[in-house]
Amino acid sequence: MISNCIWWLLVKISLILKLTLCLLLSSQFLADSELLLPKQ
C-alpha cells in the first residue's frame, strides 16, 4: 500500500518535471527564434 503511494508520487513528479522541462525548452526556443527573426 505504501509502496503504491510512493510509486504514484514518483509518476506524478516525473510528469510535472517533464511538463516544466517542455515549457522551458519551448519558451527558450521561441526566444531564440525571435532573436533570429529580422526586426521590423
mmCIF entry with sequence, helices, sheets and N, C-alpha, C, O atoms, coordinates in Angstrom:
data_MODEL
# 
_entry.id   MODEL 
# 
_entity.id                         1 
_entity.type                       polymer 
_entity.pdbx_number_of_molecules   1 
# 
_entity_poly.entity_id                      1 
_entity_poly.type                           'polypeptide(L)' 
_entity_poly.nstd_linkage                   no 
_entity_poly.nstd_monomer                   no 
_entity_poly.pdbx_seq_one_letter_code       MISNCIWWLLVKISLILKLTLCLLLSSQFLADSELLLPKQ 
_entity_poly.pdbx_seq_one_letter_code_can   MISNCIWWLLVKISLILKLTLCLLLSSQFLADSELLLPKQ 
_entity_poly.pdbx_strand_id                 A 
# 
loop_
_entity_poly_seq.entity_id 
_entity_poly_seq.num 
_entity_poly_seq.mon_id 
_entity_poly_seq.hetero 
1 1  MET n 
1 2  ILE n 
1 3  SER n 
1 4  ASN n 
1 5  CYS n 
1 6  ILE n 
1 7  TRP n 
1 8  TRP n 
1 9  LEU n 
1 10 LEU n 
1 11 VAL n 
1 12 LYS n 
1 13 ILE n 
1 14 SER n 
1 15 LEU n 
1 16 ILE n 
1 17 LEU n 
1 18 LYS n 
1 19 LEU n 
1 20 THR n 
1 21 LEU n 
1 22 CYS n 
1 23 LEU n 
1 24 LEU n 
1 25 LEU n 
1 26 SER n 
1 27 SER n 
1 28 GLN n 
1 29 PHE n 
1 30 LEU n 
1 31 ALA n 
1 32 ASP n 
1 33 SER n 
1 34 GLU n 
1 35 LEU n 
1 36 LEU n 
1 37 LEU n 
1 38 PRO n 
1 39 LYS n 
1 40 GLN n 
# 
_struct_asym.id          A 
_struct_asym.entity_id   1 
# 
_struct_conf.conf_type_id            HELX_P 
_struct_conf.id                      HELX_P1 
_struct_conf.pdbx_PDB_helix_id       AA1 
_struct_conf.beg_label_comp_id       ILE 
_struct_conf.beg_label_asym_id       A 
_struct_conf.beg_label_seq_id        2 
_struct_conf.pdbx_beg_PDB_ins_code   ? 
_struct_conf.end_label_comp_id       LEU 
_struct_conf.end_label_asym_id       A 
_struct_conf.end_label_seq_id        36 
_struct_conf.pdbx_end_PDB_ins_code   ? 
_struct_conf.beg_auth_comp_id        ILE 
_struct_conf.beg_auth_asym_id        A 
_struct_conf.beg_auth_seq_id         2 
_struct_conf.end_auth_comp_id        LEU 
_struct_conf.end_auth_asym_id        A 
_struct_conf.end_auth_seq_id         36 
_struct_conf.pdbx_PDB_helix_class    1 
_struct_conf.details                 ? 
_struct_conf.pdbx_PDB_helix_length   35 
# 
_struct_conf_type.id          HELX_P 
_struct_conf_type.criteria    ? 
_struct_conf_type.reference   ? 
# 
loop_
_atom_site.group_PDB 
_atom_site.id 
_atom_site.type_symbol 
_atom_site.label_atom_id 
_atom_site.label_alt_id 
_atom_site.label_comp_id 
_atom_site.label_asym_id 
_atom_site.label_entity_id 
_atom_site.label_seq_id 
_atom_site.pdbx_PDB_ins_code 
_atom_site.Cartn_x 
_atom_site.Cartn_y 
_atom_site.Cartn_z 
_atom_site.occupancy 
_atom_site.B_iso_or_equiv 
_atom_site.pdbx_formal_charge 
_atom_site.auth_seq_id 
_atom_site.auth_comp_id 
_atom_site.auth_asym_id 
_atom_site.auth_atom_id 
_atom_site.pdbx_PDB_model_num 
ATOM 1   N N  . MET A 1 1  ? 0.840  -1.206 0.000   1.00 0.00 ? 1  MET A N  1 
ATOM 2   C CA . MET A 1 1  ? 0.000  0.000  0.000   1.00 0.00 ? 1  MET A CA 1 
ATOM 3   C C  . MET A 1 1  ? 0.871  1.251  0.000   1.00 0.00 ? 1  MET A C  1 
ATOM 4   O O  . MET A 1 1  ? 0.660  2.166  -0.796  1.00 0.00 ? 1  MET A O  1 
ATOM 5   N N  . ILE A 1 2  ? 1.842  1.282  0.892   1.00 0.00 ? 2  ILE A N  1 
ATOM 6   C CA . ILE A 1 2  ? 2.727  2.450  0.967   1.00 0.00 ? 2  ILE A CA 1 
ATOM 7   C C  . ILE A 1 2  ? 3.572  2.562  -0.302  1.00 0.00 ? 2  ILE A C  1 
ATOM 8   O O  . ILE A 1 2  ? 3.757  3.654  -0.839  1.00 0.00 ? 2  ILE A O  1 
ATOM 9   N N  . SER A 1 3  ? 4.082  1.427  -0.772  1.00 0.00 ? 3  SER A N  1 
ATOM 10  C CA . SER A 1 3  ? 4.905  1.455  -1.987  1.00 0.00 ? 3  SER A CA 1 
ATOM 11  C C  . SER A 1 3  ? 4.080  1.933  -3.179  1.00 0.00 ? 3  SER A C  1 
ATOM 12  O O  . SER A 1 3  ? 4.603  2.600  -4.072  1.00 0.00 ? 3  SER A O  1 
ATOM 13  N N  . ASN A 1 4  ? 2.793  1.590  -3.193  1.00 0.00 ? 4  ASN A N  1 
ATOM 14  C CA . ASN A 1 4  ? 1.914  2.026  -4.273  1.00 0.00 ? 4  ASN A CA 1 
ATOM 15  C C  . ASN A 1 4  ? 1.776  3.550  -4.265  1.00 0.00 ? 4  ASN A C  1 
ATOM 16  O O  . ASN A 1 4  ? 1.818  4.185  -5.319  1.00 0.00 ? 4  ASN A O  1 
ATOM 17  N N  . CYS A 1 5  ? 1.611  4.131  -3.080  1.00 0.00 ? 5  CYS A N  1 
ATOM 18  C CA . CYS A 1 5  ? 1.506  5.594  -2.960  1.00 0.00 ? 5  CYS A CA 1 
ATOM 19  C C  . CYS A 1 5  ? 2.801  6.257  -3.410  1.00 0.00 ? 5  CYS A C  1 
ATOM 20  O O  . CYS A 1 5  ? 2.779  7.265  -4.115  1.00 0.00 ? 5  CYS A O  1 
ATOM 21  N N  . ILE A 1 6  ? 3.924  5.685  -3.000  1.00 0.00 ? 6  ILE A N  1 
ATOM 22  C CA . ILE A 1 6  ? 5.225  6.250  -3.386  1.00 0.00 ? 6  ILE A CA 1 
ATOM 23  C C  . ILE A 1 6  ? 5.394  6.181  -4.898  1.00 0.00 ? 6  ILE A C  1 
ATOM 24  O O  . ILE A 1 6  ? 5.919  7.108  -5.515  1.00 0.00 ? 6  ILE A O  1 
ATOM 25  N N  . TRP A 1 7  ? 4.943  5.069  -5.493  1.00 0.00 ? 7  TRP A N  1 
ATOM 26  C CA . TRP A 1 7  ? 5.057  4.916  -6.937  1.00 0.00 ? 7  TRP A CA 1 
ATOM 27  C C  . TRP A 1 7  ? 4.238  5.988  -7.649  1.00 0.00 ? 7  TRP A C  1 
ATOM 28  O O  . TRP A 1 7  ? 4.695  6.580  -8.626  1.00 0.00 ? 7  TRP A O  1 
ATOM 29  N N  . TRP A 1 8  ? 3.016  6.236  -7.151  1.00 0.00 ? 8  TRP A N  1 
ATOM 30  C CA . TRP A 1 8  ? 2.168  7.275  -7.749  1.00 0.00 ? 8  TRP A CA 1 
ATOM 31  C C  . TRP A 1 8  ? 2.814  8.648  -7.616  1.00 0.00 ? 8  TRP A C  1 
ATOM 32  O O  . TRP A 1 8  ? 2.765  9.460  -8.539  1.00 0.00 ? 8  TRP A O  1 
ATOM 33  N N  . LEU A 1 9  ? 3.427  8.900  -6.447  1.00 0.00 ? 9  LEU A N  1 
ATOM 34  C CA . LEU A 1 9  ? 4.102  10.184 -6.245  1.00 0.00 ? 9  LEU A CA 1 
ATOM 35  C C  . LEU A 1 9  ? 5.238  10.351 -7.244  1.00 0.00 ? 9  LEU A C  1 
ATOM 36  O O  . LEU A 1 9  ? 5.407  11.422 -7.828  1.00 0.00 ? 9  LEU A O  1 
ATOM 37  N N  . LEU A 1 10 ? 6.013  9.292  -7.438  1.00 0.00 ? 10 LEU A N  1 
ATOM 38  C CA . LEU A 1 10 ? 7.126  9.357  -8.386  1.00 0.00 ? 10 LEU A CA 1 
ATOM 39  C C  . LEU A 1 10 ? 6.622  9.617  -9.797  1.00 0.00 ? 10 LEU A C  1 
ATOM 40  O O  . LEU A 1 10 ? 7.211  10.403 -10.539 1.00 0.00 ? 10 LEU A O  1 
ATOM 41  N N  . VAL A 1 11 ? 5.537  8.961  -10.164 1.00 0.00 ? 11 VAL A N  1 
ATOM 42  C CA . VAL A 1 11 ? 4.979  9.144  -11.508 1.00 0.00 ? 11 VAL A CA 1 
ATOM 43  C C  . VAL A 1 11 ? 4.509  10.584 -11.702 1.00 0.00 ? 11 VAL A C  1 
ATOM 44  O O  . VAL A 1 11 ? 4.780  11.202 -12.731 1.00 0.00 ? 11 VAL A O  1 
ATOM 45  N N  . LYS A 1 12 ? 3.801  11.110 -10.702 1.00 0.00 ? 12 LYS A N  1 
ATOM 46  C CA . LYS A 1 12 ? 3.300  12.486 -10.817 1.00 0.00 ? 12 LYS A CA 1 
ATOM 47  C C  . LYS A 1 12 ? 4.449  13.486 -10.860 1.00 0.00 ? 12 LYS A C  1 
ATOM 48  O O  . LYS A 1 12 ? 4.419  14.434 -11.645 1.00 0.00 ? 12 LYS A O  1 
ATOM 49  N N  . ILE A 1 13 ? 5.456  13.280 -10.024 1.00 0.00 ? 13 ILE A N  1 
ATOM 50  C CA . ILE A 1 13 ? 6.606  14.191 -10.003 1.00 0.00 ? 13 ILE A CA 1 
ATOM 51  C C  . ILE A 1 13 ? 7.337  14.159 -11.340 1.00 0.00 ? 13 ILE A C  1 
ATOM 52  O O  . ILE A 1 13 ? 7.736  15.202 -11.858 1.00 0.00 ? 13 ILE A O  1 
ATOM 53  N N  . SER A 1 14 ? 7.514  12.961 -11.903 1.00 0.00 ? 14 SER A N  1 
ATOM 54  C CA . SER A 1 14 ? 8.205  12.855 -13.189 1.00 0.00 ? 14 SER A CA 1 
ATOM 55  C C  . SER A 1 14 ? 7.401  13.541 -14.288 1.00 0.00 ? 14 SER A C  1 
ATOM 56  O O  . SER A 1 14 ? 7.974  14.187 -15.166 1.00 0.00 ? 14 SER A O  1 
ATOM 57  N N  . LEU A 1 15 ? 6.071  13.406 -14.246 1.00 0.00 ? 15 LEU A N  1 
ATOM 58  C CA . LEU A 1 15 ? 5.228  14.064 -15.243 1.00 0.00 ? 15 LEU A CA 1 
ATOM 59  C C  . LEU A 1 15 ? 5.340  15.580 -15.133 1.00 0.00 ? 15 LEU A C  1 
ATOM 60  O O  . LEU A 1 15 ? 5.447  16.276 -16.143 1.00 0.00 ? 15 LEU A O  1 
ATOM 61  N N  . ILE A 1 16 ? 5.316  16.092 -13.896 1.00 0.00 ? 16 ILE A N  1 
ATOM 62  C CA . ILE A 1 16 ? 5.427  17.538 -13.682 1.00 0.00 ? 16 ILE A CA 1 
ATOM 63  C C  . ILE A 1 16 ? 6.783  18.038 -14.163 1.00 0.00 ? 16 ILE A C  1 
ATOM 64  O O  . ILE A 1 16 ? 6.877  19.103 -14.774 1.00 0.00 ? 16 ILE A O  1 
ATOM 65  N N  . LEU A 1 17 ? 7.834  17.268 -13.888 1.00 0.00 ? 17 LEU A N  1 
ATOM 66  C CA . LEU A 1 17 ? 9.171  17.667 -14.328 1.00 0.00 ? 17 LEU A CA 1 
ATOM 67  C C  . LEU A 1 17 ? 9.240  17.706 -15.849 1.00 0.00 ? 17 LEU A C  1 
ATOM 68  O O  . LEU A 1 17 ? 9.828  18.622 -16.424 1.00 0.00 ? 17 LEU A O  1 
ATOM 69  N N  . LYS A 1 18 ? 8.640  16.716 -16.501 1.00 0.00 ? 18 LYS A N  1 
ATOM 70  C CA . LYS A 1 18 ? 8.654  16.687 -17.966 1.00 0.00 ? 18 LYS A CA 1 
ATOM 71  C C  . LYS A 1 18 ? 7.888  17.876 -18.535 1.00 0.00 ? 18 LYS A C  1 
ATOM 72  O O  . LYS A 1 18 ? 8.323  18.490 -19.509 1.00 0.00 ? 18 LYS A O  1 
ATOM 73  N N  . LEU A 1 19 ? 6.753  18.200 -17.933 1.00 0.00 ? 19 LEU A N  1 
ATOM 74  C CA . LEU A 1 19 ? 5.952  19.330 -18.413 1.00 0.00 ? 19 LEU A CA 1 
ATOM 75  C C  . LEU A 1 19 ? 6.717  20.639 -18.272 1.00 0.00 ? 19 LEU A C  1 
ATOM 76  O O  . LEU A 1 19 ? 6.756  21.446 -19.201 1.00 0.00 ? 19 LEU A O  1 
ATOM 77  N N  . THR A 1 20 ? 7.329  20.849 -17.098 1.00 0.00 ? 20 THR A N  1 
ATOM 78  C CA . THR A 1 20 ? 8.082  22.084 -16.878 1.00 0.00 ? 20 THR A CA 1 
ATOM 79  C C  . THR A 1 20 ? 9.274  22.152 -17.824 1.00 0.00 ? 20 THR A C  1 
ATOM 80  O O  . THR A 1 20 ? 9.608  23.222 -18.334 1.00 0.00 ? 20 THR A O  1 
ATOM 81  N N  . LEU A 1 21 ? 9.917  21.006 -18.058 1.00 0.00 ? 21 LEU A N  1 
ATOM 82  C CA . LEU A 1 21 ? 11.066 20.984 -18.961 1.00 0.00 ? 21 LEU A CA 1 
ATOM 83  C C  . LEU A 1 21 ? 10.634 21.346 -20.376 1.00 0.00 ? 21 LEU A C  1 
ATOM 84  O O  . LEU A 1 21 ? 11.312 22.114 -21.057 1.00 0.00 ? 21 LEU A O  1 
ATOM 85  N N  . CYS A 1 22 ? 9.508  20.794 -20.818 1.00 0.00 ? 22 CYS A N  1 
ATOM 86  C CA . CYS A 1 22 ? 8.990  21.104 -22.156 1.00 0.00 ? 22 CYS A CA 1 
ATOM 87  C C  . CYS A 1 22 ? 8.641  22.587 -22.269 1.00 0.00 ? 22 CYS A C  1 
ATOM 88  O O  . CYS A 1 22 ? 8.919  23.216 -23.290 1.00 0.00 ? 22 CYS A O  1 
ATOM 89  N N  . LEU A 1 23 ? 8.035  23.144 -21.225 1.00 0.00 ? 23 LEU A N  1 
ATOM 90  C CA . LEU A 1 23 ? 7.673  24.563 -21.239 1.00 0.00 ? 23 LEU A CA 1 
ATOM 91  C C  . LEU A 1 23 ? 8.920  25.430 -21.314 1.00 0.00 ? 23 LEU A C  1 
ATOM 92  O O  . LEU A 1 23 ? 8.965  26.400 -22.071 1.00 0.00 ? 23 LEU A O  1 
ATOM 93  N N  . LEU A 1 24 ? 9.935  25.079 -20.527 1.00 0.00 ? 24 LEU A N  1 
ATOM 94  C CA . LEU A 1 24 ? 11.178 25.854 -20.531 1.00 0.00 ? 24 LEU A CA 1 
ATOM 95  C C  . LEU A 1 24 ? 11.846 25.776 -21.899 1.00 0.00 ? 24 LEU A C  1 
ATOM 96  O O  . LEU A 1 24 ? 12.319 26.786 -22.420 1.00 0.00 ? 24 LEU A O  1 
ATOM 97  N N  . LEU A 1 25 ? 11.886 24.575 -22.481 1.00 0.00 ? 25 LEU A N  1 
ATOM 98  C CA . LEU A 1 25 ? 12.522 24.408 -23.784 1.00 0.00 ? 25 LEU A CA 1 
ATOM 99  C C  . LEU A 1 25 ? 11.762 25.169 -24.861 1.00 0.00 ? 25 LEU A C  1 
ATOM 100 O O  . LEU A 1 25 ? 12.376 25.807 -25.717 1.00 0.00 ? 25 LEU A O  1 
ATOM 101 N N  . SER A 1 26 ? 10.436 25.109 -24.829 1.00 0.00 ? 26 SER A N  1 
ATOM 102 C CA . SER A 1 26 ? 9.635  25.794 -25.848 1.00 0.00 ? 26 SER A CA 1 
ATOM 103 C C  . SER A 1 26 ? 9.785  27.309 -25.721 1.00 0.00 ? 26 SER A C  1 
ATOM 104 O O  . SER A 1 26 ? 9.894  28.009 -26.728 1.00 0.00 ? 26 SER A O  1 
ATOM 105 N N  . SER A 1 27 ? 9.791  27.819 -24.486 1.00 0.00 ? 27 SER A N  1 
ATOM 106 C CA . SER A 1 27 ? 9.941  29.264 -24.291 1.00 0.00 ? 27 SER A CA 1 
ATOM 107 C C  . SER A 1 27 ? 11.331 29.708 -24.741 1.00 0.00 ? 27 SER A C  1 
ATOM 108 O O  . SER A 1 27 ? 11.483 30.777 -25.333 1.00 0.00 ? 27 SER A O  1 
ATOM 109 N N  . GLN A 1 28 ? 12.345 28.886 -24.460 1.00 0.00 ? 28 GLN A N  1 
ATOM 110 C CA . GLN A 1 28 ? 13.705 29.211 -24.894 1.00 0.00 ? 28 GLN A CA 1 
ATOM 111 C C  . GLN A 1 28 ? 13.783 29.189 -26.415 1.00 0.00 ? 28 GLN A C  1 
ATOM 112 O O  . GLN A 1 28 ? 14.437 30.039 -27.019 1.00 0.00 ? 28 GLN A O  1 
ATOM 113 N N  . PHE A 1 29 ? 13.117 28.217 -27.032 1.00 0.00 ? 29 PHE A N  1 
ATOM 114 C CA . PHE A 1 29 ? 13.115 28.111 -28.491 1.00 0.00 ? 29 PHE A CA 1 
ATOM 115 C C  . PHE A 1 29 ? 12.437 29.325 -29.111 1.00 0.00 ? 29 PHE A C  1 
ATOM 116 O O  . PHE A 1 29 ? 12.910 29.859 -30.114 1.00 0.00 ? 29 PHE A O  1 
ATOM 117 N N  . LEU A 1 30 ? 11.320 29.766 -28.512 1.00 0.00 ? 30 LEU A N  1 
ATOM 118 C CA . LEU A 1 30 ? 10.612 30.940 -29.018 1.00 0.00 ? 30 LEU A CA 1 
ATOM 119 C C  . LEU A 1 30 ? 11.494 32.178 -28.910 1.00 0.00 ? 30 LEU A C  1 
ATOM 120 O O  . LEU A 1 30 ? 11.536 32.997 -29.827 1.00 0.00 ? 30 LEU A O  1 
ATOM 121 N N  . ALA A 1 31 ? 12.194 32.310 -27.794 1.00 0.00 ? 31 ALA A N  1 
ATOM 122 C CA . ALA A 1 31 ? 13.072 33.468 -27.606 1.00 0.00 ? 31 ALA A CA 1 
ATOM 123 C C  . ALA A 1 31 ? 14.191 33.445 -28.642 1.00 0.00 ? 31 ALA A C  1 
ATOM 124 O O  . ALA A 1 31 ? 14.538 34.485 -29.203 1.00 0.00 ? 31 ALA A O  1 
ATOM 125 N N  . ASP A 1 32 ? 14.760 32.264 -28.901 1.00 0.00 ? 32 ASP A N  1 
ATOM 126 C CA . ASP A 1 32 ? 15.829 32.157 -29.890 1.00 0.00 ? 32 ASP A CA 1 
ATOM 127 C C  . ASP A 1 32 ? 15.309 32.489 -31.286 1.00 0.00 ? 32 ASP A C  1 
ATOM 128 O O  . ASP A 1 32 ? 15.981 33.186 -32.046 1.00 0.00 ? 32 ASP A O  1 
ATOM 129 N N  . SER A 1 33 ? 14.124 31.999 -31.628 1.00 0.00 ? 33 SER A N  1 
ATOM 130 C CA . SER A 1 33 ? 13.567 32.258 -32.954 1.00 0.00 ? 33 SER A CA 1 
ATOM 131 C C  . SER A 1 33 ? 13.268 33.752 -33.119 1.00 0.00 ? 33 SER A C  1 
ATOM 132 O O  . SER A 1 33 ? 13.427 34.306 -34.206 1.00 0.00 ? 33 SER A O  1 
ATOM 133 N N  . GLU A 1 34 ? 12.833 34.398 -32.031 1.00 0.00 ? 34 GLU A N  1 
ATOM 134 C CA . GLU A 1 34 ? 12.571 35.837 -32.105 1.00 0.00 ? 34 GLU A CA 1 
ATOM 135 C C  . GLU A 1 34 ? 13.874 36.598 -32.335 1.00 0.00 ? 34 GLU A C  1 
ATOM 136 O O  . GLU A 1 34 ? 13.899 37.606 -33.042 1.00 0.00 ? 34 GLU A O  1 
ATOM 137 N N  . LEU A 1 35 ? 14.963 36.101 -31.727 1.00 0.00 ? 35 LEU A N  1 
ATOM 138 C CA . LEU A 1 35 ? 16.255 36.746 -31.922 1.00 0.00 ? 35 LEU A CA 1 
ATOM 139 C C  . LEU A 1 35 ? 16.740 36.550 -33.358 1.00 0.00 ? 35 LEU A C  1 
ATOM 140 O O  . LEU A 1 35 ? 17.374 37.434 -33.933 1.00 0.00 ? 35 LEU A O  1 
ATOM 141 N N  . LEU A 1 36 ? 16.430 35.369 -33.936 1.00 0.00 ? 36 LEU A N  1 
ATOM 142 C CA . LEU A 1 36 ? 16.879 35.073 -35.292 1.00 0.00 ? 36 LEU A CA 1 
ATOM 143 C C  . LEU A 1 36 ? 16.080 35.861 -36.325 1.00 0.00 ? 36 LEU A C  1 
ATOM 144 O O  . LEU A 1 36 ? 16.603 36.205 -37.385 1.00 0.00 ? 36 LEU A O  1 
ATOM 145 N N  . LEU A 1 37 ? 14.814 36.150 -36.019 1.00 0.00 ? 37 LEU A N  1 
ATOM 146 C CA . LEU A 1 37 ? 13.987 36.889 -36.971 1.00 0.00 ? 37 LEU A CA 1 
ATOM 147 C C  . LEU A 1 37 ? 14.467 38.331 -37.097 1.00 0.00 ? 37 LEU A C  1 
ATOM 148 O O  . LEU A 1 37 ? 14.848 38.950 -36.104 1.00 0.00 ? 37 LEU A O  1 
ATOM 149 N N  . PRO A 1 38 ? 14.448 38.865 -38.312 1.00 0.00 ? 38 PRO A N  1 
ATOM 150 C CA . PRO A 1 38 ? 14.847 40.261 -38.518 1.00 0.00 ? 38 PRO A CA 1 
ATOM 151 C C  . PRO A 1 38 ? 13.842 41.217 -37.886 1.00 0.00 ? 38 PRO A C  1 
ATOM 152 O O  . PRO A 1 38 ? 12.632 40.996 -37.945 1.00 0.00 ? 38 PRO A O  1 
ATOM 153 N N  . LYS A 1 39 ? 14.356 42.268 -37.288 1.00 0.00 ? 39 LYS A N  1 
ATOM 154 C CA . LYS A 1 39 ? 13.473 43.250 -36.650 1.00 0.00 ? 39 LYS A CA 1 
ATOM 155 C C  . LYS A 1 39 ? 12.717 44.044 -37.711 1.00 0.00 ? 39 LYS A C  1 
ATOM 156 O O  . LYS A 1 39 ? 13.273 44.431 -38.738 1.00 0.00 ? 39 LYS A O  1 
ATOM 157 N N  . GLN A 1 40 ? 11.436 44.275 -37.435 1.00 0.00 ? 40 GLN A N  1 
ATOM 158 C CA . GLN A 1 40 ? 10.630 45.039 -38.387 1.00 0.00 ? 40 GLN A CA 1 
ATOM 159 C C  . GLN A 1 40 ? 10.443 46.469 -37.903 1.00 0.00 ? 40 GLN A C  1 
ATOM 160 O O  . GLN A 1 40 ? 9.788  47.267 -38.574 1.00 0.00 ? 40 GLN A O  1 
# 
